[in-house]
Amino acid sequence: MQSIAHWLHALGFEQYAQRFAENEIDVSVLPHLTDQDLKDIGIPLGHRRKILAAIREPTSAAQAAFEPSAASMPSKASDGAERRQLTVMFVDLVGSTALSGRLDPEELRDIIGAYHRRCAEVITSSGGFVAKYLGDGVMAYFGYPKAHEEDAERAVRAGLALIEAVTRLNAGGSSSLQVRVGIATGLVVVGDLLGEGAAQEQAVIGGTPNLASRLQGLAKPDTVVIADDTRRLLGGLFDYRDLGPLAIAGMDHPVQVWRVLGAGQVGSRFEALRAASTPLIGREEEIALLTRRWERAKAGDGSVVLIVGEPGIGKSRIAQTLLEQVANERHTRLRYFCSPHHQHSALYPSITQLEQAAGFRREDTAATRLDKLVAVLALANQELGEAVPLLADLLSIPTDDRYPPLNLTPQKRKEKTLQVQVAQVEGLAAQQPLLMLWEDIHWSDPTTLESLDLLIDRAATLRVLVILTFRPEFTPPWVGRPHVTLLSLNRLPPRHRAEMIAHVTGGKTLPREIADQIIDRTDGVPLFIEELTKSVVESGSMTNAGDHYSIAGPVLPLAIPTTLQASLLARLDRLAPTREVAQIAAILGRQFSHELISAVAKMSQPRLESALEQLIQAELVFRRGTPPDATYTFKHALVQDAAYSTLLRPQRQQLHGRIATTLERQFPEIAAAQPELLAQHCAAAGLVEKAIEYWGRAGRLAVQRSTMAEAAAHFGKAIKLLVSLPKSPERQSDELSLRLALGGALTAAKGWASPEAREAYARARELCSEALTGAQAAIALNGAHSVLHNHAEIRAAHQVAEEFAALSHGRNDRDTKLITHKCLGVSHLFLGEFSRALQHLQQALNFYDPAEHRPPKLTPHDQRVACESFVGWTLLLLGQQDHALAQNRSALAWARGLSQPYTLAFALHISCVFHQLCGNGAILKERAEELVALASEQEFPHFVGSGTCFQGWAMLAMGGSIEEAISRMRWRLATKRATGAEIKVPYYLGLLAEAHRRANRIAEGISL
């Protein structure tokens, strides 16, 4: 038999337990209750109807409703198992064995029954759920089936109250009864139905119940003992005694244990979670600043405002308020949204903005999409000869013969794409003032940051205001520029918190005690104020009295979520029909289309649309457009995460797999343009082979677009999955291909000497040990050798080349022989063995085939240029200056004829070394300036550093400013070394030391 409080909890009305108790409503009274009775004790109409219906159901008359097998089962049992953070309490009656030895069985039955009822009353009135009776023991959950902010606190208060309540029970004429209480908090899986009939129960799987049981065994009579995880949630709410780390049976390590002595001083536990979407309150100064910047922008003085703040502080709301204020002014606005799921998808915010601006529909043909793209681009500029093919390529739209193809290197294509984007901004700003909002740039991809660099540099002279929002963990590189303002947001003071509460309640006043709790416990974070106030209003614990809310009886602790995730779970528990849809949407992503969720969700359209409408009404998601063309966005990213986190692993895998299959079969354009999205879903679904394939596609697509940082990330994820597969010849072959692709991407993104490139090529070298023929082996050798060489590990690099030469001896493989002799020649050159270096370098040239070996087949730069450049350098060191000069000129001429930027940069770099050694200051100046310009344009940091060093030396050689020469050389030598490159550093330091000598700074020169 269960208590009234327990029964109310099972109905979802535990907030009325105190009212029933105060009016002495017990089991015998239930069948006689009327609507007026319930109204008299302050229960609203809707809840009165539900309570009366539950009493009068044929299968649940008053007594039947109190059978343990029925009442102990939470109403959401049919929803299935889920993951939750749960606080578990174990209560044990002390001395029950002794009682059984001296009492009649019927007397013992009465005592145990009274004990169980008292436990149920205290636990349910505290917001807990009695899960199981174990003889003289009771197990209770706090946080299931409904979550509350202070579940850990409720459990401890219930434990302390139980000690007092059980003591007052009649113990059959003997001394008073005593209990031991153990409490633990942790992640569990809850909701699986185990057993049959009356023995059926909803099990909790995880270590938390076992720990709580063990803790009650450690407790002394009439004490509450808690685990350290629970203690951390409670803060200063109670006074404690540290019992130290104790060995617990079944635990691998000692557990820190605390005894709760009693109630202590209450402290706030709220932390910021996610940006709020409430009317702006208390941000007048921030809005005034934005308004001033907008007025300046309209006058032609462009501005950039960086808004930084913790999650939930109101960054997006401030930006939205400015948009609302200028809505009636003549202007253009562009909004960009960065995504945590697309941090390695190049220019993802720009792509999605263009697609939305052009109004793409899924059924649009390629020609229709192209027409729409042309139309939206023409709003900014009429000259679209480059813009259309570049941006159409970015959006994976074929142009056919309408626009001639642009014959560009991947790097040049990326550069021009970024320039075209800036040109679009310039065109729009020339017509009317432009307001641009970039949200959550802490989730931006590397190429988007490059785009923002260009935009912010250009913004100062345009009629544009650029607003960027981000979290504190992101460090913006633009702070300090004259037209850039940094705006940091702080938490709201109590007065503004009260104003926000009034707005959420629609102007209705809350009871003072409840309002004070909200003000005190939200810590001035707008999102917390909004969510907590909504939770209180929706809880049904208050009565709507017109212009205010009232509450009958004492104010109980509010069901305040400890985190935004808990708040979502509490609201989803009240919106049970939407739960499945919210979970599917969470897996689809922060933003999803009506068409996609319709294809994935296995339910009727009316049911789906009803669930989506409920989520919209509950403000969990927002909708843009009308179905079937609508798109939905989760109000907060953490709301999406919370819905996702409730799913068990098999459920997640099944849904991810369903989404992947749906995208492949019904949305091929998404699969082609965003292979990384398919890769993510396949990986989460356990479809490893498919995920590897799609990550590889994503990497190759990024390489084509010269977005090497993203390419490296994609290849790295593919490799991580690949190595989890069983070893096989196929796996080895696939890994080799991916390692080499990763090495190439890392070389471009981070430099030859980066540790990441070193690791990639080292592993590729291992994989090549059993298959030493072909281009792959040559690429691996060149990569491994170049990493070591550029890191100034000359002898290690030479050893790699010698080992490879020995292993490949006798094999008729031009690729391998070319690279082997080139690597040996370079190593001998830097070891000072010039004659042997010359011999190997000349042999390498004999194996060079222009048709087969042009870059990027084997290496990022042409091998004829590399070998001839090193031959010239070697001949110079052997004293054959005229022959050396001819070789140097030949290499440079061949490089210019290839139109391959990295090869030309390499040739110019070696030519600078050559002419510095020859003392030709004028030619050195010319070569160095060309190298710096090219390397800066193409983003080759290694060559920017060395070229600037040579510029400084040329300035010195031609009688220029010694101090400026020293400054340039110091600065760019640091740039070069920042890439990890240590090769020739003593040579550059020698040049710098000589510059110090000429400046009569002898001590500084010696210290180098």
N, C-alpha and C positions, 0 to 999 in steps of 0.2 A: 504494500500500500504506500502511496506517495502523498505528499502534502499539497495544500492549496497552492503554495508558492511554486512547487515543482510543476503542477498542472498549468499554471499561468505561464511559466517559462516555456513549456512545450507548445503553447499556443502563440508564443511570441509576445506576451504581455507581462513580462516579469516586472515591469515598472509599477504595476498595480498591486504587487504582493503586500506592500506595507498598508495600503488602504483596506484590503480585505482583512488583514490581521487586526487593524485598529477597530474595525466594525464587527469583529468576532464572527466572520463568515467562514464556516468550516464545511466539511463534506456534506453534512446533513442539511445544510442551508441551501446548497447549490440548486437543487431542483425547484426551490420555491422562489428564486430570485426573479424580479420583474425588471422591465426596462427602467421604470421610475427609480427602483432601488439603486441600480447602477448609475443612473444619472445623479442621484443624490450624493453619491460618494465621489463625483467628479470625473466620471469616465465619458469621453465623447461618444457621439451617436454611432459612428462607424464601428468603433471598438465594442460598443454595447451589443450591437447586432451580432458580431462575430462570437462574442462570449456566450450569448444566449443560444446561438445556433449550435455551438460546441456542446453545451449542456444538454440540449434536447435531441441531439442525434440519436437514433435508435441504437446504434452500435457503441455509443459512448455516453450512456447515462452516467450520473455522477459517480456511482461506485465503480463502474467499468472503466471510467476515465482514470481511475487511480490504480489500476492494475500495473505492477511494475513493468511487465513486458510491453505495455502500450505507452504508458506515460514516460518511461525512461528513453523512448525513442524520439529524437529530434524530428521536427516536421519536415526537414529537408533531406531525409534519408535517401530519397529516390534520386537525388542529384548525383550520387556516386562519390568515390573517394577523391580527395584533393590534398594538396600540401598547405599546411598552415603553421604559423608559430603558435604554440599552445603552452599554457601554464597548467601543469598537472598537480593536483593535490591528493595525497594519500593520508587518510585518517584511520588510526587504529585505536580500539578500545583497550585500555590497560587492564590487565588482570581478569580477562574474561574466562580463562581456564579455571581460575580459583572460584569464580562465581558459579560456574557450571558444577563444581564439586559440592557446593553447599546449598544450592537453590533447587527447588522443584523445577522441572523442565518448563512448566507453564509460566512460572514466575520469571524464569530466565527469558522465555519468549517475550513476555511483556516488556522487560527491560531492554532487550535488544531492539524490539520494535519501536519503543519510545526513543531510543538512541538513534535509530535510522531516521525516524521522522524529524527529530531535532536537527540532525545533520542536513537533511534535505531542505528544511526551512531556512537554515542559516546560509547554506550554499546557494540555493536558488534566489533568495532575497538579496544576495551579494552579486548576482549576475552570473553565477556558475551553473554548471550542469552536472547532475549526478549521473555518472556513466555506469557504475557497477557497484553492487553490494557484495562483499566478499566475507561472509560470516560476520565477524565483528569489525570488519574493515570497510571503508568507503573510498572509492576513487571518483574524483570530480575533475571536470575540465573547465578552464577559464579561457575563453577565446573561441569556443565552438559550442553550439552551432552558430553563434553570433559573436563577432569580434567587438571588443571595447578597447578604448585607448589605454585604460589602466587595469588590464586584466591581471597583471602580476600583483598590483596593489590590492585589488579585490580579493585575490586568493589569500594574501597574508592577513588582511582584515578578517576574512571569514575564518581563517585558522585561529586567530586570537579570540574571535567571538565564540567559536566552537568550544574552546577551553572553558569559557565562562558558562555557556549554555548547558553543556553536558554536566558540569559540576552541580547544577541545580536539579538534575533529574533524580527521581526516586530510585535509590540503589537497593531497595529491598531491606531497609533497616540497617544496612552496613554503612561503612564510610562512603563518601561521595565518589562518583565515577570520575575517571581521568582518561585523557586521550593523548596520543602523540601525533604530531602533524609534520609531514615532509612535503616540500614544494620544490618543483624544478620547472624550468622554462627552456623550450627548444623547438626545433623544426621537426614536424611529424607528418605522417600521412594518416588522415583520419576519414572515416566514412565507410570503409568496407564492412559489409554485413557478414558476420561469422556466426556459425551455429544455426539451429533451426528452432522454430516454435518459441516457447517461453525462454529458451536458452539463447535466442538470437540476440546479438549485441553488435554495436558499431565499434569496431576495434580501432585503436590508435597504434600505429607502427612507428617505432623509433626508440631511441635510447632514453627519451625523457620520462616515460612512465616508470621504467625500471629504476631510474635514478631517484625519482620521487619516492618510490617504495623503499629503496635502500636508505634514504635520508630519514624517513619516519622511524626506521629501525634504530637509527643512531640517536634519535631525540629522547630526552628524558621525559617522564610523565608531565603533562600539561605544559609542553614547550612546542614552539614552531621552529623547525630547522629548514633553511633554504639553501639552494645551490648558488654559486657565484654568479651565473648568468642572470638569475632572478634578482640577486642583490644589485647588480649594475642597473637594472631597469627601475629600481625603487628609489635610488638617490637618497635624499635625506628625509624621506617620508616616515622612516622608522628609526628606532635606536637598535643597535646590533651588538652582539658579542662575537668576536672572531674566534671560531673554533679551529682554525688552521686547516691546512691541507690534510685530508684524511683518506686512507685507503678504502675504496668502495669495491665490494665484490662485483666482478664483471667489468670493471673499468680498468683500462690499461695504465692509468696514471692517477695519482692522488687528486682528489677533488676539493677545492676550497669551499669550506662550509661555514655558514653563519647561523647564529641563533637570533631570532627576533625577540627583543625585549619588550617592545611596545611601540605605540605611535610616537613619531618624532615631528620635527619641523618640516613642513611641506615645501618642496622646491619644484620649479618648473623643469619639464623634461623635453619640451618641444625643440626641434631643430628644423631649419628650413628644408623644404623638400622640392617644391616646384612652383613655377611662376603662377601667380593668381590672375584671374580674369574678372576683376570686379571694377566698378567705376573708380576712377583715380581719386584718392583721398590723401591729403598731406604731402602732395608733390608739386605745390605751386611754384617753388623756386626752380625745380627741374624743368617744368613746362615753360616757364618764362625764359629760361636759357635756350631751350629748343626753339621757341618762337623768335627770339632775337637772331639766332643763327639762320632761321628760315628767311627772315626779312633781309638779312645780308645776302643770302643766296639769291633771292629774287632780284637784288640789285646788281648781281654779277660777281659777288665775292663768295665763291663756293666754300662750303664748310663740311667738316666731318666730325660727328659726335660719337664717341665710344661710350656705350652704357654698360657698366660692369656691376654685377651683383650676384649674390648667392641665389640658388634656386628658390623660387617662391617670393622673391622680394618685389617683383612688379616691373621688370625690365620691359617686357612686351606690352604691358598695359600703358606705360608712359608713351611708348612709341605710337600705340594705337590711339591714344588721346590726341596726339598732335595730328594724326591723319584725320581724325574726326573734326578737329578745329579748322583745318584748311580745306575741308571737303567742298565748300562752295567757291573756293578760289580757283582761278584758271591755272591749272598745273597738270603735270603728268606724274604718276606714281608707279614705281616698280618695287615689288616685294620678292625677296629671296629667302628660302628656308633651308638651312643645313640640317642634315639628318645623321643621327648616330649610326645608322645602318649603311651609310654611303660615304664614310670617311675616306675610302680609297677608290671612289668612283669619280673620275676626273670631271670637274665642272658640273657636278650634279645639280647644284642650286640653279645655275644658269640654264641648264637643259630643261628642267621642270618649269622654270619661269617662261621660257620661250614657248614650250608646248602649251601652257595654259593661256599665254597671251595670244597665240595663234588660234586657239580654240580647236585643237585637234580632237577628232573623234576616232574611236577604234576602227570603225568601218571605213574611214577615209582611205582612198587609194594613195599610192605614193605621189601621183600627180596632184591630187587634191591637197595633200599635206604640203607639197612644194608651193602650190599656189597660195595657200594660207601663210606659209613662212615668208614668201616674197611680199605679200600684202602687209604683214606686220613690220617687216624690215623697212619697207618703203615709207613708213610713217616717220622714220628718222632721216633716211638718206635716199636719194634717187639713184646714185651710182652704186650698183649692187653686184658688179662683175666679180668681185672677190668675196663679198660678204655672203652671198647666197651659197656658192659651192662650199665655202668653209663651214658655215653654220649648218647647212644641209648634211654635210658629212658628220658633224658633231651629233646631229639628231638621227643619224643613220637613214637619211632620205636620199635615194638615188636621184641625180639630176639629168641622167641620160645625155641627150645632145643639146638640151636647152641652155646649158652653161658649159663652156669648155673646161676640161679638167685642169687643175693647177699642178704643175710639175714642181713639187716642193719636197724637200727633205722633211722627215717627221718633225724635227726640231723647228724648222722654219714654218711648217704648217701650224704647229702649236703657237708659235710667236704671232703669226698673222691672225690666228683665231682670237687671241687675246686682244690684239690691236683692233680688230673689227668690232669686238664687244665694246671697247672704249669709244670707237667711232660712233657706234649706235647711241651711246650716252651723249656724246657731243652733239649729234644731230637732234636728239630730243630736247636737250637743254637749250639749243639755239632757237627752238620754236617757242618754248614756254618753260617756266621754272620746273625743275625736276626734283622729286622727292624719292629717294631710294632707301629702302629698309632691308637690312641683312640681319636675319635672326639666327642666334645660336652658332656663331662662327667658331666656337670652340670645337664644333663637330665638322668643320670644313675640311675638304680634301686639299692636298698641297698645291694643286694647280689653281684651285679657286683662290688660295692665298696669293699666288702670283698675280692673278687677275685683279685682286683687290689692291695689290701694290701699285699696279698701273693706274687703276681707277683713282686711288687716293692721291697719287702724284699729280694727276691731271685735274682733280676736282677743284683746286684752288682758283682756277680761271674760268670756271663754268657756272652757269646758273643752276647749281645743284646743291642739295643738302643730303649727305649720306649718313645714315644712322646705322650703327652696328651694335648688336647686343651679344654679350658673352659672359661666361662664368669666370670667377677669379682665377681658376687654374690656367686660363689662357693668357699669355703675355703678348699684347699687341706690339708690333714693331714700329708703329706709326706715332707713338706718343712723343711729344716734343716738337712736332712740326707746327709752324705758325697757324695753319688753318685747321688743326686737329684739337678737339677738346675732349678730355676724359671726364666722364660723369659717373661717380661711384654712388650707389644707392645704399642708404642706411635703413634700419628698422623703424617702424612707426612708434611714436610715443602713445601713452594711454588714451589721450583725448581723441586722437585720430582712429584708434582701435574702436572706440565706442561709436564713432561716426560710421565706420564700416559695418559694424553689427547692425545698426539701425537701417542701413540700406538693404542688407541681406534679408532682414525680417519685413521689408516693405514698409518701414516706418513705424512698425509696431514695437512697443517697448517690451523688453524681456524682464522677468523678475530680477531684482537687483542682485540677489545672490548668484543667479546663473550668469548674468552679464559680467559680474566681477570675476567669476571663475574663467570665463572666456578671455577677458582682458588680461588676467594674470597668467594664463597658461599658454597663450599663443605667442608670447615673446615678440610681438610687433611684426611678425611675418604676415603679410596680407593674405597669402594663400591659406595659412592655418586658421586665420580669423574667419575667412569665408567658409571653409570646409567644416569647421567645428560648429559654427552657428547654424549652417544648414542641417547638420546632423541632429542638433538639439531640436530645431523646429520640426524636422521630419519624424522625430522619435515617438511623438504622440504623448509625451509625458506632460505637456502643457495644454491648457484650454484656451482657445481663441476667444478673447473677450472684446472684440471690436478693435479698439486702437491699441490694445496691449495683449500680452499673454499672461495667464495666471496659472498657478500651480497649487494644488490642494495638499496640505500636510507639509512636512519638512522636506527641504531640498536634498535629494540624494546625490551622491557623486555622479557626475555626468558620464555618459558613455562616450568618452572622448578617445578617438583613435590615437594611438601612439605615433603613427606615421601616416603619410598620405596613402600608403598601400593599405594599411588597416582601415582607413576611412573608406576607400573604394570597396573593400570586402564587406564592410558594414552596409554600404548602400546597395551592393549587388545582392546581399542576402535579402534585402527588401524588394529587389527587382528580379526574383528568381527566373522568370521566363526569358530574361535577356542574357542570362549568364553564358549560355553556350555561344550566342552571337558575339558577346564581348570577348570571349576567349578566342574565337576564330579571327575576329578583327585584330586582336593583339598580335597574333602570329603573322597576319598579313603585313602589319607595319603601322607606323604612326599615321600614315595617310593611306586610304584605300578607296577604290572605286566601288560604286554600287554594282556594276557589272561583274567585277571580280569576286566580291563576297557572295553574290548570287550564284556564281558558278561553283564556288567552293562549298558553301553551306548546303547541306542536304536537307532542305526544308522548303515548304511551300512559300511562294512569294508573299502572300498575305501575312503569314507568320513571321517571315524575315522582316518585312517592312514594319510590322507592329513592334517587333523587338528593337529595331533601329530607332523608331520613333520614341520609344520609352527611354533609350539611352540618350537621345537628343533632349528630351524633356528633363531628364535628370542631369543634363549638362555634363555628361561624361564624354560625349563626342559632339562635334559641330558638323553641320552639313552645308555644302556649297552646291548650288544647282538643285535640280529636281530629278528624281529617278526617271528613266534608267541612266541619265547622264550625270547623276550626283556623285560627288566625292565627299568622303568623311574624314575627319581628323580628330584624333584623341585630344581632349582638352589639354592634357599634360602628358609628357613622355612617361612619367612615372606611373600614371594611371594605366597606360598600356602595359608597363612592366608588371604592375600588380596583378592585372588580369591574367597575364601570361604565366606568372609564378604559381598560380593555383593549379595549373595542369600537371598531371603526372607525366613522367618521361614517355611512356607508351602513347599517351594521348597527344603529346607534343609531336612525337615522331610521325604518328598517323596523319595529323593535320598538315605538318610541313610537307610530307610526301604527297598528300592530296593537292596542296597548292602547287608544288613543283610540276606534277602531272598536268594540272589544269593550265598552268602557264605554257607548258610545252605544246599542248594540243590545241588550246583555244586562243592563246595570246602569243603567237610566234614572234611578233614584232618586239615584244618585251624581252623574250629570250634572246633575240639577236642583238638588241641594243644594250641590254643590261645582263650579260651572262653572270656577273657577280651576284645578282639577286637570285638567279636559279641555283648558283653554287651554294649560297647560304641556306636555302631551303633544303637542298639535297643533303648537305652536310648534317643539318639538324634532324633530317629524317633517317639518317643512317645509310643513305645511298652513297656510299663512299666513292665508288668508281665514277658515278655521274658527277659528283661534286668536284672530283679531281679534273674531270674533263672540262667542266664549266669554269673552274678557277683558271685553268690553262688558257681557255678562250679569252677570258677577261684580261689576263696578262698580255696575251698577244695583241688584243685590241688596244690596250693601253700603250704598248710599244709603238704600234702604228701611229698613234696620236702623239708620240714622244712625251707621254706623261709617265716618266720612268719610276717615280716614287710609288705611284699606284700600281704599276706593273710589278715592281718588286714585291709589294704586299700580296698581290694575287698569286704570284708564283710561289711565294713562301707558304701560303695557306694550302696550295695544292700539294706541296712537298710534305707538309705536316701530316696531311691525310694519307699520302701515298706510303710513307714509312710505317704506317700502322697496318698495312696489308702484309700477308705472308710473303716471304722472299720467293722470287721466281725470276727467270730471265726477262719476262715482260716487265716486271716491276723495276728491275735494274735498268732496263732500257729507257723506261718512262722517267725514272728518277734522273738519269743522266741528262736527258733532254731538258727537264725542268731546271736542274742545277745550272746547266750552261745558260739557259735563258735568264735565270735569276742572277747569275754572275754578271751577264751583260747589262741587265737593268741596274744592278747595284753599282757597277763601274761608272755608269753615266750619272746616277743619282748621288752617289757618295764619294766616288773617286777610287782609283785602282788600289790604293793602299788601305781602304777601309776594312775593318775586321769582318764585316758582313760579307764583302766580296771575297776576302781571304778564305772564309769558311766554306763558301759556295764552291769555289774552285778546288779547294783541297778535297772536298768530298767527290767532286767530279773526277779528280785525278785518281782517287781510289776506285771509282766505278769503271774507269778506263783500263785498269790494270790487266783485265782479261780480254780486252778488245782494243788493240793498239793501232788499228788502221782507221783511215777515214778522217773526215773533217772534225767529228766530235772529239777524237783524241787530240787533234791539233789544237782545237779551241781550249780544251782542258789544260793542255801543257802551257799554252801561251798565257792563259789566265793565272795558273798557279805560279808560273815564273814571274809574271809581271807584278803580281801582288807582293811577292817576296822582294823583288828587285826595287820596287818603288818604296818599300818599307826599309830600304837600305840593308837588307839581309842578303848581301851579294853572294857569299859563299853558299848559303842555303839555296839561293836561286840557281847557282851554277850546278850544285849537286842534283837538283831536280832535272835540269837539262841533261846532265850526263847520264842519270839513271834512265831517262826516257830514251836517250840515244842508244844505250845498250840494249834496252828491251825491244826497240824497233829496228835493231840492226838486221839488215838483210831483207827488209820488207820494201817492196817497190811502191811506195806511197808518197806522192809528191806533196800532199798537204803536210804530212808529218815531217818529211825531210826539210821542207821550207822552214817550218816553225822551229824544228830542233836546231838547225844550223843558225838561225837568227838568234835564238835564245842563248846558244853557246857563244856566239860572237859578242853579244852584248855583255855577257858575264865576263868573258876574257878581257874586254875593253875596260870594264870597271875594276878588274883585278890587276890592271896594268900590263897585261900580256898582249901587247898590241899586234904583233905579227900573227899570233894564233887567232886573235879577234878578226883580223882582216881576212884570213883564210876562210873562216866559217861564214862571215857575212857575204863574201863573194860566192861561196858555194850556195848559200841560200838564194841569191839572185838567180842562179842557174835553174832553180826549180820554180821560179815565179812564172805564172801563166796569167796574163792580163784578163783572159776570158773567164778564168776559174777563181781567181784570188782577189778580185776587187772587193772592197768592204761593202757590206758588213758580213760577208760570208764567213771569214775566219776570225777577224779581229775588228775592233772599232776603227782602226786606221789601216791604210794600205801598207802591205808588207814591202813592196818595192821602195816606196818612199822611206819607210823605216830603215831598211837595209842600206840604201844609198846614203841616207843622212848619217848613219853610224860609220859607214865606210869613209865618208868625207872627214868626219871627226877623227877617226883612227889614223888616216893618212896625214892629217895635220900634226898629230902627236908624234908621228914617225918622221916628221920633217919634210914631207912632200907637199908643200903648201899649194903649188899650182894645180897639181892633180886633185888635191883635196877640195880646192875651190870649185873645180869643174864638177866634181861629184855632188857638192852641196847645191850648186845651181841646177843640176839635173834633177835632183830630188825635189827641189822647190817647184821647178817647171812642171814636173809630172803631177805633183800635188795640185797645182792650180788647174791643170787640165781635167782632173777628176770631179771638180765641183763638189767635193765632200768635205764639210767644214772641219771635222775632227782631224782628218788627214792633213789638211792645210795648216791647222793649228800646230800639229806635231812637227811638221816640216819647218815652220817659222820658229818654233821653240829651239830646235837643234841648230838652225841657222843663227839664232841669237848667241848660243853658246860658241859657235864657230867664230863669229865676228868679234865677240868679246875677247876670245883667246888671241885673235889676230890683231887686236887693238884698233879695229876699224869703227871708230865712234859714230861717224855719219851713217854708215850702213846699219850699224847696230840700232841706232835711233829709229831708222825707218822700219826695220823688221820688228822691233819691240812695239812700236805704236800700232802697226798692223796686227800684231798678235793680240795685244790688249783689246783692241776694238773688236776683233773677231771673237775672242774668248768671252768677252763681256756680253756680246750679242747672243752667243750660243750657250751661255752659262756653263763654261768649262772652268771651274774655280782653280784647278791646278795650274792651268796656263795663264789665267789672270794674274795669279801670284808671281809666277816666274817672269812673265812679260813685264810686269811693273818693276820688278827688281832690275831687269835689264834696262828699262827706261831710266831708272835712277843712275845706273852706271854710265849710260850714254850721256846723260846730263853732266856727270862728273868728268867724263872724257872730253867733252866739248867745252869745258870751262864754265858750266852753269853753276847754280847755287848748290854748294856742298851740303848745307843744312837740309834743303828740300830733297836732295838726292838721298841723304841718310833717312829722312822721314819716309820717303816712298819705299825704300828698300826694307826698312824695318816692318812697315805696315804690311806689305804684301808677302814678305817672307813668312809672317805669322799666318796669313791667309793660306798660303801653300801648305804649311805644316798642319793647319787645322783639318786638312783632308786626310791626314795620316801619312802623307808623303814625307819621307826623310831622305830620299835619294838626292845627292848633290848638295845637301844642306851645308856641309863643311865648305864647299866651293862658294856658295852664296854668303856664308859667314865670313869667308876670306875677303870677298869683294866689299862687304860691309866694314870689315876691320880696316881695309885700305882707305875707305872713305873717311873713317874716323881719324886715321893717321894724317890725311890731307887736311882735316879740320883741326889738327893739333889737339885731338881728344884721345891721347895715347892710352890712358888708363882704361877708358871705355872700350877702345878697340882690343886691348889685350884681354879684357874680361869676356869678350865674345868667344 
